[in-house]
């Protein structure tokens, strides 16, 4: 699956901030290269955790429904 995201990078003090507005995720690095690399890790973790939570939430909902119908 491919997802196109925006990456905004700016210098703040002695660090570079990278921000993805679509996911409201930001990260930083000591240089532009690091600032570009770090959000990728944060976005990957966010997507993995969201998948886990959705799976968990859907299982909880199923259990509640089956509990209520018996």
C-alpha positions in Angstrom: 0.0 0.0 0.0 1.3 3.5 -0.9 0.2 6.6 0.9 1.2 10.1 -0.1 1.9 12.4 2.8 3.1 15.9 3.1 6.4 16.6 5.0 7.1 20.1 6.2 10.6 20.8 7.6 11.8 23.9 9.3 14.6 24.9 11.6 13.8 25.7 15.2 16.7 26.8 17.3 19.5 24.3 16.6 17.1 21.5 15.6 15.1 20.7 12.4 11.4 19.9 12.9 9.6 17.6 10.5 5.8 17.7 10.5 3.2 15.5 8.7 -0.1 17.5 8.8 -2.3 14.6 7.4 -1.4 12.5 10.5 -0.6 15.3 12.9 2.8 13.7 13.7 6.0 15.6 14.2 9.6 14.7 14.9 12.9 16.4 14.9 16.6 15.9 14.1 19.9 17.5 14.4 20.1 17.9 10.6 17.7 17.8 7.6 18.5 14.2 6.8 17.7 13.0 10.4 14.6 15.2 10.4 13.4 13.4 7.3 14.2 10.0 8.6 12.7 10.2 12.1 9.0 10.9 11.2 9.0 7.8 9.0 9.6 5.7 12.2 6.9 7.6 14.1 4.4 7.2 11.3 5.1 3.5 11.0 4.6 3.0 14.7 1.5 5.1 14.7 0.0 3.0 11.8 1.0 -0.3 13.5 -0.6 0.7 16.8 -3.7 2.0 15.1 -4.1 -1.4 13.3 -3.7 -3.2 16.7 -6.2 -0.9 18.4 -8.8 -1.3 15.6 -8.4 -5.1 15.8 -8.8 -4.9 19.5 -11.7 -2.6 19.4 -13.5 -4.7 16.8 -13.0 -7.8 18.9 -14.3 -6.1 22.0 -17.3 -4.9 20.1 -18.0 -8.5 18.8 -17.7 -9.9 22.3 -20.1 -7.2 23.7 -22.6 -7.9 20.9 -22.4 -11.7 21.4 -22.6 -11.2 25.2 -25.7 -9.0 24.9 -27.5 -11.4 22.5 -27.2 -14.5 24.7 
